[in-house]
Amino acid sequence: MATFKVTKGTPVAFRDSAYPATYPSPHEGELFYNSSSGAFQFIGVGTGAWATGTNTNTNRYAMGGFGTQTAALGFGGNPSPGVTADTETYNGSSWTEVANLNTARYNIDGSKAGVQTAGITAGGQKTPLTDEVEQWDGTSWTEVGDLNTTRSDTIVAGTSTAGLVFSGSTPSYTADTEVWDNSSWTEVANLNTARAAAAGSGTSTAALCFSGVTPPYTAKNESWDGTSWTEITDMNTARLQGGGFGTQTDAIMMGGEITANSALTETWDGTSWAEVGDMNTARQSFGSNGSSSAGLITNGFSPLIQAVEEWTIAHATKTIDVS
């Protein structure tokens, strides 16, 4: 428990250790005296950065993924050539192969509806496109109700029992939106802008759809309130085949194709987009999952990229040096 003293009118916390740097910290910008180090310190503004993670066992692109940075699932994809049903779990340090999808597919990199132990993937490409949907229960995949509209390059948001699928290639670009009630899919209000290879985030009642190809590449951003889509602030840079994760009001997008593969990263605070630290490796068509403060991207394309990267925001503890 911190105690407080006033120095020249400014209250300063006296502590026997530093404040935790976990993001978001309620102490951001606070000055305090750390008696264990004998120094005045303060908690800096949260800053995000990409770090190298552990490679997946199967190199591929256009794979799906959901979960968190330390408990994720990666599945499907294209090992070039071909298509795979391989599924792997991630525990924050290593990948383990588990039960395969029933139907091998790729162009499902927008599938992020669920957690490591319960999720859903819908549509994709197995040559030709598919409307097939599979549900993951932590141990195996089960085929469930098909989509109304066959498509690939789509976004699947929400959970395994309350999902939302939107955008995609049929093979023409589509604005179709469908909701999942753990039994069947129902068509609801379309996006304002038909697109494929977009990125997205959120739940079945509060989602975002951003970027993609219309054509041309787009920076358009739309918000879903459970009933309809509304156009809101565009991204700074138009692109397609990037990744995204987070919530409707706190999201992040990374990578994709602009004129070539990009490492560009942007964050969304519910009002505007801001450019932040780039990925270590430029790429497109990769799995992405997590939160805006702790996420994971897997594999990618052009050429095949097996490298995994982890996104983390943390608060640096700064020591005041008056020497």
Order of alpha helices (4+ residues) and beta strands (2+ residues): beta-beta-beta-beta-beta-beta-beta-beta-beta-beta-beta-beta-beta-beta-beta-beta-beta-beta-beta-beta-beta-beta-beta-beta-beta-beta-beta-beta-beta
